[in-house]
């Protein structure tokens, strides 16, 4: 993976805790790194290679390159998809 720049796209404290706002902000981006910190101090995240494309039918984008993964920063573990 080659990260050339980072940009904070969505932050719940700034943008509100709304699925619609999340999708609206994420639509124009390709590969994305998502990081979440919960009230119990757990830190988890995901890397998605395909872009976020919302669907009314519950469809999702398939990662044909198989580069996407989930991770737990707290447990220091990567979960391949």
Secondary structure, DSSP 8 states (H G I E B T S, - for coil): -----------HHHH-S-HHHHHHHHTT-SSEEEEEE-TTS-EEEEEESS-----TT------TT---EEEETTTTEEEE-
